[in-house]
Amino acid sequence: MHSFARHLHSEASEAQAKETKGLVLKGGWRYDLMGWFCDTFLFRGKFRELGQRTVNLARLQPGEQVLDVGCGTGTLALEAAHRVGRAGRVVGVDPGKEQIAHARAKAARRNAPIEFQIGVIEQLPFPDQSFDVVFSTLMMHHLPTPLKRQGLTEIARVLKPGGRLVIADFKHKQERQGQAARFHAGGSRIPDLEALVSDAGFQQVEMEEMQPPRFSAFPGAGFVRAYKS
Ligand SMILES: C[S@@+](CC[C@H](N)C(=O)[O-])C[C@H]1O[C@@H](n2cnc3c(N)ncnc32)[C@H](O)[C@@H]1O
Protein backbone atom coordinates (compact mmCIF):
# COMPACT_ATOMS: atom_id res chain seq x y z
CA MET A 1 0.00 0.00 0.00
CA HIS A 2 1.22 3.55 -0.77
CA SER A 3 2.45 5.27 2.42
CA PHE A 4 -0.16 8.10 2.22
CA ALA A 5 -2.97 5.55 1.81
CA ARG A 6 -1.51 3.57 4.71
CA HIS A 7 -1.49 6.71 6.88
CA LEU A 8 -5.19 7.43 6.11
CA HIS A 9 -6.05 3.81 6.71
CA SER A 10 -4.33 3.74 10.10
CA GLU A 11 -6.03 7.02 11.14
CA ALA A 12 -9.41 5.46 10.29
CA SER A 13 -8.56 2.33 12.31
CA GLU A 14 -7.55 4.42 15.33
CA ALA A 15 -10.82 6.36 15.14
CA GLN A 16 -12.82 3.08 15.04
CA ALA A 17 -10.79 1.78 17.99
CA LYS A 18 -11.79 4.85 20.03
CA GLU A 19 -15.46 4.36 19.20
CA THR A 20 -15.83 0.62 19.75
CA LYS A 21 -18.29 -0.62 22.34
CA GLY A 22 -15.90 -3.50 23.09
CA LEU A 23 -13.89 -3.45 26.32
CA VAL A 24 -10.44 -2.37 25.16
CA LEU A 25 -7.45 -3.49 27.23
CA LYS A 26 -4.27 -1.60 28.03
CA GLY A 27 -1.15 -2.70 29.83
CA GLY A 28 1.13 -4.16 27.16
CA TRP A 29 3.89 -6.05 28.97
CA ARG A 30 1.98 -5.83 32.26
CA TYR A 31 -0.84 -7.93 30.68
CA ASP A 32 1.70 -10.64 29.84
CA LEU A 33 3.27 -10.47 33.30
CA MET A 34 -0.14 -10.84 34.94
CA GLY A 35 -0.97 -13.74 32.59
CA TRP A 36 2.28 -15.48 33.50
CA PHE A 37 1.69 -14.92 37.22
CA CYS A 38 -1.88 -16.27 37.09
CA ASP A 39 -0.93 -19.26 34.97
CA THR A 40 2.03 -20.20 37.14
CA PHE A 41 0.51 -19.70 40.58
CA LEU A 42 -3.27 -19.93 40.12
CA PHE A 43 -4.16 -21.73 36.87
CA ARG A 44 -1.69 -24.67 36.98
CA GLY A 45 -0.57 -24.04 33.39
CA LYS A 46 -4.09 -24.17 31.93
CA PHE A 47 -3.87 -20.70 30.36
CA ARG A 48 -0.95 -21.79 28.19
CA GLU A 49 -2.71 -25.06 27.40
CA LEU A 50 -5.78 -23.09 26.28
CA GLY A 51 -3.68 -21.23 23.69
CA GLN A 52 -2.12 -24.45 22.41
CA ARG A 53 -5.51 -26.16 22.14
CA THR A 54 -6.92 -23.18 20.25
CA VAL A 55 -4.13 -23.29 17.68
CA ASN A 56 -4.32 -27.10 17.43
CA LEU A 57 -8.05 -26.93 16.65
CA ALA A 58 -7.33 -24.85 13.53
CA ARG A 59 -5.03 -27.56 12.10
CA LEU A 60 -2.84 -24.88 10.54
CA GLN A 61 -0.87 -25.83 7.45
CA PRO A 62 2.38 -24.26 6.21
CA GLY A 63 1.64 -21.36 3.87
CA GLU A 64 -1.81 -20.50 5.27
CA GLN A 65 -3.10 -16.96 5.87
CA VAL A 66 -4.19 -16.36 9.46
CA LEU A 67 -5.97 -13.53 11.29
CA ASP A 68 -6.12 -13.19 15.10
CA VAL A 69 -8.94 -10.80 16.03
CA GLY A 70 -8.55 -9.16 19.45
CA CYS A 71 -4.95 -10.40 19.41
CA GLY A 72 -3.92 -8.50 22.56
CA THR A 73 -0.16 -8.79 23.05
CA GLY A 74 0.20 -11.30 20.21
CA THR A 75 1.13 -14.54 21.99
CA LEU A 76 -1.24 -16.71 19.93
CA ALA A 77 -0.23 -15.00 16.69
CA LEU A 78 3.41 -15.89 17.43
CA GLU A 79 2.50 -19.56 17.78
CA ALA A 80 0.42 -19.39 14.59
CA ALA A 81 3.33 -17.81 12.71
CA HIS A 82 5.58 -20.64 13.83
CA ARG A 83 3.09 -23.18 12.41
CA VAL A 84 2.40 -21.54 9.02
CA GLY A 85 6.08 -20.74 8.46
CA ARG A 86 7.63 -18.08 6.23
CA ALA A 87 5.37 -18.99 3.30
CA GLY A 88 2.32 -18.10 5.40
CA ARG A 89 0.97 -14.79 6.63
CA VAL A 90 -0.21 -13.89 10.13
CA VAL A 91 -2.03 -10.67 11.03
CA GLY A 92 -3.24 -9.56 14.46
CA VAL A 93 -5.72 -6.75 15.11
CA ASP A 94 -6.69 -5.15 18.41
CA PRO A 95 -7.99 -1.68 19.35
CA GLY A 96 -5.57 -1.51 22.33
CA LYS A 97 -2.61 0.69 21.35
CA GLU A 98 -0.34 -0.59 24.12
CA GLN A 99 -1.22 -4.22 23.35
CA ILE A 100 -0.32 -3.74 19.67
CA ALA A 101 2.92 -1.92 20.53
CA HIS A 102 3.97 -4.76 22.83
CA ALA A 103 2.92 -7.43 20.28
CA ARG A 104 5.08 -5.71 17.64
CA ALA A 105 8.06 -5.60 20.03
CA LYS A 106 7.68 -9.33 20.82
CA ALA A 107 7.48 -10.24 17.13
CA ALA A 108 10.53 -8.08 16.33
CA ARG A 109 12.55 -9.76 19.10
CA ARG A 110 11.75 -13.17 17.63
CA ASN A 111 12.18 -12.03 14.05
CA ALA A 112 8.62 -13.19 13.32
CA PRO A 113 7.07 -11.46 10.28
CA ILE A 114 3.64 -10.78 11.84
CA GLU A 115 1.58 -7.72 10.91
CA PHE A 116 0.03 -6.22 14.05
CA GLN A 117 -2.51 -3.47 13.42
CA ILE A 118 -4.89 -1.32 15.42
CA GLY A 119 -8.36 -2.41 14.38
CA VAL A 120 -11.75 -3.65 15.50
CA ILE A 121 -13.75 -6.78 14.82
CA GLU A 122 -16.74 -4.75 13.59
CA GLN A 123 -14.80 -3.29 10.67
CA LEU A 124 -11.94 -5.57 9.72
CA PRO A 125 -9.54 -3.70 7.44
CA PHE A 126 -9.15 -6.53 4.89
CA PRO A 127 -10.69 -7.45 1.55
CA ASP A 128 -13.26 -10.28 1.28
CA GLN A 129 -11.90 -13.84 1.35
CA SER A 130 -8.40 -12.95 2.61
CA PHE A 131 -7.80 -15.65 5.26
CA ASP A 132 -7.79 -19.43 5.68
CA VAL A 133 -8.19 -19.21 9.45
CA VAL A 134 -9.50 -16.62 11.92
CA PHE A 135 -8.92 -16.89 15.69
CA SER A 136 -10.69 -15.10 18.51
CA THR A 137 -9.29 -15.95 21.94
CA LEU A 138 -10.73 -14.68 25.22
CA MET A 139 -12.24 -11.65 23.50
CA MET A 140 -15.89 -12.51 22.84
CA HIS A 141 -16.78 -11.70 26.46
CA HIS A 142 -15.39 -8.20 25.83
CA LEU A 143 -18.20 -7.46 23.34
CA PRO A 144 -21.92 -6.74 23.77
CA THR A 145 -24.12 -9.19 21.83
CA PRO A 146 -24.94 -6.92 18.83
CA LEU A 147 -21.19 -6.36 18.38
CA LYS A 148 -20.54 -10.12 18.53
CA ARG A 149 -23.06 -10.58 15.69
CA GLN A 150 -21.52 -7.77 13.65
CA GLY A 151 -18.03 -9.14 14.26
CA LEU A 152 -18.96 -12.68 13.21
CA THR A 153 -20.41 -11.32 9.96
CA GLU A 154 -17.13 -9.51 9.35
CA ILE A 155 -15.12 -12.66 10.08
CA ALA A 156 -17.28 -14.61 7.59
CA ARG A 157 -16.59 -11.90 5.01
CA VAL A 158 -12.79 -12.03 5.35
CA LEU A 159 -12.59 -15.85 5.45
CA LYS A 160 -12.09 -17.77 2.22
CA PRO A 161 -14.74 -20.37 1.35
CA GLY A 162 -13.98 -23.45 3.48
CA GLY A 163 -11.96 -21.29 5.90
CA ARG A 164 -11.99 -22.09 9.64
CA LEU A 165 -13.02 -19.97 12.58
CA VAL A 166 -11.78 -20.96 16.05
CA ILE A 167 -13.12 -19.16 19.12
CA ALA A 168 -11.95 -19.79 22.67
CA ASP A 169 -13.37 -18.13 25.75
CA PHE A 170 -13.54 -18.54 29.51
CA LYS A 171 -16.69 -20.14 30.84
CA HIS A 172 -19.39 -17.82 32.09
CA LYS A 173 -19.08 -16.95 35.77
CA GLN A 174 -22.39 -18.66 36.62
CA GLU A 175 -21.22 -21.94 35.07
CA ARG A 176 -18.16 -22.21 37.31
CA GLN A 177 -17.58 -23.47 40.81
CA GLY A 178 -15.30 -22.75 43.76
CA GLN A 179 -12.33 -20.42 43.44
CA ALA A 180 -12.80 -20.19 39.67
CA ALA A 181 -16.18 -18.49 40.06
CA ARG A 182 -14.55 -15.75 42.12
CA PHE A 183 -11.49 -15.22 39.99
CA HIS A 184 -12.50 -13.59 36.70
CA ALA A 185 -15.72 -11.72 36.07
CA GLY A 186 -15.76 -12.21 32.30
CA GLY A 187 -16.73 -15.26 30.31
CA SER A 188 -19.21 -16.66 27.80
CA ARG A 189 -21.94 -19.27 27.75
CA ILE A 190 -20.37 -21.48 25.11
CA PRO A 191 -23.69 -22.77 23.67
CA ASP A 192 -24.69 -19.10 23.13
CA LEU A 193 -21.48 -18.52 21.17
CA GLU A 194 -22.17 -21.67 19.15
CA ALA A 195 -25.66 -20.34 18.29
CA LEU A 196 -24.28 -16.94 17.25
CA VAL A 197 -21.72 -18.62 15.00
CA SER A 198 -24.46 -20.72 13.35
CA ASP A 199 -26.65 -17.63 12.92
CA ALA A 200 -23.76 -15.95 11.09
CA GLY A 201 -23.99 -18.71 8.46
CA PHE A 202 -21.07 -20.93 9.48
CA GLN A 203 -21.28 -24.71 8.89
CA GLN A 204 -20.12 -27.77 10.88
CA VAL A 205 -20.19 -25.79 14.10
CA GLU A 206 -18.56 -27.85 16.87
CA MET A 207 -17.98 -27.12 20.53
CA GLU A 208 -15.48 -28.46 23.09
CA GLU A 209 -14.99 -27.79 26.76
CA MET A 210 -11.89 -27.52 28.91
CA GLN A 211 -12.61 -28.29 32.55
CA PRO A 212 -10.74 -26.50 35.33
CA PRO A 213 -8.32 -28.75 37.25
CA ARG A 214 -9.03 -29.32 40.95
CA PHE A 215 -7.54 -26.78 43.33
CA SER A 216 -7.08 -24.19 40.61
CA ALA A 217 -8.61 -20.77 39.94
CA PHE A 218 -8.70 -21.44 36.18
CA PRO A 219 -12.25 -20.52 35.09
CA GLY A 220 -12.66 -23.38 32.60
CA ALA A 221 -13.06 -22.64 28.92
CA GLY A 222 -14.93 -23.58 25.80
CA PHE A 223 -14.00 -23.68 22.13
CA VAL A 224 -16.12 -23.28 19.03
CA ARG A 225 -14.78 -24.36 15.65
CA ALA A 226 -16.73 -23.75 12.45
CA TYR A 227 -16.26 -23.56 8.70
CA LYS A 228 -17.31 -20.94 6.20
CA SER A 229 -19.39 -22.60 3.48
C1 LIG B 1 -8.70 -10.66 27.31
S1 LIG B 1 -8.01 -9.90 25.90
C2 LIG B 1 -7.47 -11.30 24.97
C3 LIG B 1 -6.26 -11.00 24.18
C4 LIG B 1 -5.65 -12.20 23.44
N1 LIG B 1 -6.53 -12.72 22.43
C5 LIG B 1 -5.28 -13.27 24.44
O1 LIG B 1 -5.81 -14.39 24.35
O2 LIG B 1 -4.42 -13.00 25.29
C6 LIG B 1 -9.36 -9.32 24.90
C7 LIG B 1 -8.93 -8.36 23.82
O3 LIG B 1 -10.05 -7.97 23.03
C8 LIG B 1 -9.79 -6.65 22.61
N2 LIG B 1 -11.00 -6.00 22.07
C9 LIG B 1 -11.93 -5.27 22.73
N3 LIG B 1 -12.84 -4.79 21.87
C10 LIG B 1 -12.49 -5.22 20.64
C11 LIG B 1 -13.03 -5.01 19.32
N4 LIG B 1 -14.12 -4.28 19.12
N5 LIG B 1 -12.40 -5.60 18.28
C12 LIG B 1 -11.29 -6.35 18.47
N6 LIG B 1 -10.73 -6.57 19.69
C13 LIG B 1 -11.32 -6.01 20.76
C14 LIG B 1 -9.19 -5.98 23.83
O4 LIG B 1 -8.49 -4.78 23.57
C15 LIG B 1 -8.30 -7.09 24.36
O5 LIG B 1 -6.96 -6.99 23.93
PDBQT file of the ligand as one rigid body, heavy atoms in Angstrom, charges set to zero:
ROOT
HETATM    1  C1  LIG A 301      -8.698 -10.660  27.307  1.00  0.00    +0.000 C 
HETATM    2  S1  LIG A 301      -8.007  -9.902  25.900  1.00  0.00    +0.000 S 
HETATM    3  C2  LIG A 301      -7.470 -11.305  24.973  1.00  0.00    +0.000 C 
HETATM    4  C3  LIG A 301      -6.255 -10.996  24.175  1.00  0.00    +0.000 C 
HETATM    5  C4  LIG A 301      -5.649 -12.198  23.444  1.00  0.00    +0.000 C 
HETATM    6  N1  LIG A 301      -6.525 -12.717  22.431  1.00  0.00    +0.000 N 
HETATM    7  C5  LIG A 301      -5.276 -13.270  24.439  1.00  0.00    +0.000 C 
HETATM    8  O1  LIG A 301      -5.811 -14.386  24.347  1.00  0.00    +0.000 OA
HETATM    9  O2  LIG A 301      -4.421 -13.003  25.292  1.00  0.00    +0.000 OA
HETATM   10  C6  LIG A 301      -9.361  -9.318  24.902  1.00  0.00    +0.000 C 
HETATM   11  C7  LIG A 301      -8.925  -8.360  23.816  1.00  0.00    +0.000 C 
HETATM   12  O3  LIG A 301     -10.049  -7.967  23.033  1.00  0.00    +0.000 OA
HETATM   13  C8  LIG A 301      -9.788  -6.646  22.608  1.00  0.00    +0.000 C 
HETATM   14  N2  LIG A 301     -11.002  -5.997  22.074  1.00  0.00    +0.000 N 
HETATM   15  C9  LIG A 301     -11.926  -5.271  22.735  1.00  0.00    +0.000 A 
HETATM   16  N3  LIG A 301     -12.836  -4.785  21.870  1.00  0.00    +0.000 NA
HETATM   17  C10 LIG A 301     -12.491  -5.217  20.635  1.00  0.00    +0.000 A 
HETATM   18  C11 LIG A 301     -13.029  -5.014  19.325  1.00  0.00    +0.000 A 
HETATM   19  N4  LIG A 301     -14.120  -4.283  19.123  1.00  0.00    +0.000 N 
HETATM   20  N5  LIG A 301     -12.400  -5.603  18.275  1.00  0.00    +0.000 NA
HETATM   21  C12 LIG A 301     -11.287  -6.349  18.473  1.00  0.00    +0.000 A 
HETATM   22  N6  LIG A 301     -10.733  -6.570  19.693  1.00  0.00    +0.000 NA
HETATM   23  C13 LIG A 301     -11.321  -6.005  20.759  1.00  0.00    +0.000 A 
HETATM   24  C14 LIG A 301      -9.191  -5.982  23.834  1.00  0.00    +0.000 C 
HETATM   25  O4  LIG A 301      -8.494  -4.777  23.569  1.00  0.00    +0.000 OA
HETATM   26  C15 LIG A 301      -8.301  -7.093  24.361  1.00  0.00    +0.000 C 
HETATM   27  O5  LIG A 301      -6.961  -6.989  23.929  1.00  0.00    +0.000 OA
ENDROOT
TORSDOF 0
